[in-house]
Amino acid sequence: QVQLVESGGGSAQPGGSLRLSCRMSGGTTTGVTMAWYRQPPGKQRDVVGTIFPDGLTNSVNEIKGRFTISRSDDENEIYLEMTELKIEDTATYYCAARVRGQLYWGQGTRVTVSA
């Protein structure tokens, strides 16, 4: 059974940085398209960005230039490097992976940005 576990969330000040990780167990990230989503308090969950098996990424405009998605298939992990954090980046961040046609979600890790 594939499981995804996010880590690295916490509190930061505006302008600060955090690095999130998502580790897959019960499967391999090799060849798998994975993504980061976030859900601000009281709002819907939306995609932040996607990383493809070849390492190419795409991301939403509001995080371009500030967040970087990367992966290490050796470690079975993907990462979300967040810099220049803004208050509006406050959310629970989730990773997702579609493996053999089934979509898996992690439990989420909370990021709070406040002055």
C-alpha positions as CSV (number, residue, x, y, z in Angstrom):
1,Q,0.0,0.0,0.0
2,V,1.4,3.3,-1.1
3,Q,1.7,5.9,1.7
4,L,2.8,9.5,1.5
5,V,4.1,11.4,4.5
6,E,4.8,15.1,4.4
7,S,7.2,16.8,6.8
8,G,8.9,20.1,7.3
9,G,5.9,22.3,8.0
10,G,6.0,24.9,10.8
11,S,5.9,28.6,11.4
12,A,7.9,31.3,9.6
13,Q,7.9,35.0,9.3
14,P,7.1,36.8,6.0
15,G,10.1,36.6,3.8
16,G,11.3,33.5,5.5
17,S,11.9,30.0,4.1
18,L,10.8,26.4,4.7
19,R,11.5,23.1,3.0
20,L,8.8,20.5,2.8
21,S,9.5,16.9,2.1
22,C,7.2,14.1,1.0
23,R,8.3,10.5,1.4
24,M,6.7,7.6,-0.4
25,S,6.6,4.2,1.2
26,G,5.1,1.0,-0.2
27,G,6.1,2.0,-3.7
28,T,8.6,3.9,-5.8
29,T,8.5,7.5,-7.0
30,T,10.4,6.5,-10.1
31,G,8.2,7.1,-13.1
32,V,5.5,8.7,-11.0
33,T,4.1,12.2,-11.5
34,M,3.7,13.8,-8.2
35,A,2.3,17.1,-7.0
36,W,2.1,19.5,-4.2
37,Y,-1.3,21.0,-3.1
38,R,-2.2,23.4,-0.4
39,Q,-5.4,24.2,1.4
40,P,-5.6,27.6,3.2
41,P,-7.8,27.7,6.3
42,G,-11.5,27.7,5.2
43,K,-10.7,27.4,1.5
44,Q,-10.5,24.6,-1.0
45,R,-7.4,22.5,-1.8
46,D,-5.6,23.7,-4.9
47,V,-2.6,22.5,-6.8
48,V,0.7,24.3,-6.2
49,G,2.8,22.5,-8.7
50,T,3.6,19.2,-10.4
51,I,6.8,17.4,-10.9
52,F,7.0,14.9,-13.7
53,P,9.2,11.7,-13.8
54,D,11.9,13.5,-15.8
55,G,12.1,16.3,-13.2
56,L,10.3,18.9,-15.2
57,T,7.9,20.9,-13.2
58,N,5.0,23.3,-13.6
59,S,3.5,25.5,-11.0
60,V,0.9,28.1,-10.4
61,N,1.8,31.7,-11.0
62,E,1.5,32.8,-7.4
63,I,4.5,30.7,-6.3
64,K,6.7,31.0,-9.4
65,G,10.1,32.4,-8.5
66,R,9.6,31.7,-4.8
67,F,8.9,28.0,-4.5
68,T,10.9,25.2,-6.2
69,I,9.7,21.6,-6.6
70,S,12.3,18.9,-6.8
71,R,12.6,15.1,-6.4
72,S,14.9,12.4,-5.4
73,D,13.9,9.0,-6.7
74,D,16.8,7.5,-4.8
75,E,15.2,8.8,-1.6
76,N,11.7,8.2,-2.8
77,E,10.9,11.8,-2.0
78,I,9.8,15.1,-3.5
79,Y,10.4,18.5,-2.0
80,L,8.9,21.9,-1.9
81,E,11.5,24.6,-1.2
82,M,9.6,27.7,-0.2
83,T,11.3,31.1,0.0
84,E,10.0,34.7,0.3
85,L,7.1,33.3,2.2
86,K,4.0,35.5,2.4
87,I,1.2,35.5,4.9
88,E,-1.1,34.1,2.2
89,D,1.1,31.0,1.9
90,T,-0.4,29.9,5.2
91,A,-2.0,26.5,4.5
92,T,-1.9,22.8,5.0
93,Y,0.4,21.4,2.3
94,Y,-0.3,18.0,0.8
95,C,1.6,15.9,-1.6
96,A,-0.1,13.6,-4.1
97,A,0.9,10.8,-6.4
98,R,-1.0,8.8,-9.0
99,V,0.3,5.3,-8.9
100,R,-1.1,2.7,-11.2
101,G,-4.2,4.8,-11.8
102,Q,-4.9,5.4,-8.1
103,L,-4.4,8.8,-6.5
104,Y,-2.8,8.8,-3.1
105,W,-2.6,11.7,-0.7
106,G,-0.4,12.4,2.3
107,Q,-1.9,13.6,5.6
108,G,-0.6,17.1,5.1
109,T,1.8,19.4,6.9
110,R,0.8,22.8,8.2
111,V,2.6,26.0,7.3
112,T,1.9,29.2,9.1
113,V,3.4,32.5,8.0
114,S,2.9,35.3,10.4
115,A,4.7,38.5,11.5
